[in-house]
């Protein structure tokens, strides 16, 4: 009898975490859930820990630990809290960890998980963007397989032949274009939070929905792809594909394009990662190719969406600039969601931080965290000053 695959899910109450739980519950005899975690959604965490029969549940906000313990009192589930609780839980040996904690908060647990997991399915962009080289170095040293969960990178992973790198002409990240695909800059300048979060194809969390609207999500994906596939930046391109059916593709030297297609449902790439190197049935939507009337592909407009150009610029500058880009974006998106700044101000904050930061050698996890914090302070102060500060 085949042994159960041991799984930990960090960020189980988010959209990726809930989709992961759906898949596990649909094929429960295949998995043994060891750890589940959440930031502050303590009631939902307890509910999911119970349904998944997890061994450990961790709430990142330590003040909510008593509530978690109360909810789990009649269940054989260990409750833990705070950053140390997350790190201790990440130390539990498993077959696969699903890393879905939003933002840089997921970096430390990710690094610990890499040391204690046979594979890590990375679902959040920020750790790879800010610490891609360190993450991949740690994975190589630990013998841990990095499996991308982002639909685009997961698609590339499925059709990318690393043994024939010399024959790969380019990788193409497809982008839906988000809710503002046809909007003018003038119209975007007065866009509301609700409009920015109204993605036409995908159901996602608040932060990634705003990133999609600004196309910063695609900028971050360019940086991710640079690290994940160890390919030159000028061989990574973006194309607008409104239908979100072809999730990304690879062009080879002979002119062949290999693409992965599927429904706009994150359970498909998550299922691929969970079952890797096998495959599993998915409880998600399935693509009916006979119902497709057309597939469109267009070049992106970098004038209306300057985030795309910034990705290549920061890769040329170095890892410090990637950290600055990501940190500034996280702070700016949070401010936009709280209606403190306008939609186009997000890029103003990013550009200000990039212009204000000094180049620095980043060679350790501690250096990444310190530089990230410094960049966040610059972004926060700029926003508090009403975006009126001047550089130099």
Secondary structure, 3 states (H helix, E strand, C coil): CCCCEEEEEECCCCHHHHHHHHHHHHCHHHEEEEEEEECCCHHHHHHHHHHHCCCEEEECCHHHHHHHHHHCCCCCCEEEEHHHHHHHHHCCCEEEEEECCCHHHHHHHHHHHHHHEEEEEECCCHHHHHHHHHHHHHHHHHCCEEEECCHHHHHHHHHCCHHHHHHEEEEEEEECCCCCCCCCHHHHCCCCHHHHCCCCCCCCCHHHHHHHHHCHHHHHHHHHHHHHCCCCHHHEEEEECCCCCEEEEEEECCCCEEEEECCCCCHHHHHHHHHCCCCCCCCCCCCCHHHCCCCCCEECCCCCCCHHHHHHHHHHHCHHHHHHHHHHHHHHHHHHHCCCCCCCHHHHHHHHHHHHCCCCCCCCHHHHHHHHHHHHHHHHHHHHCCCCCCCC
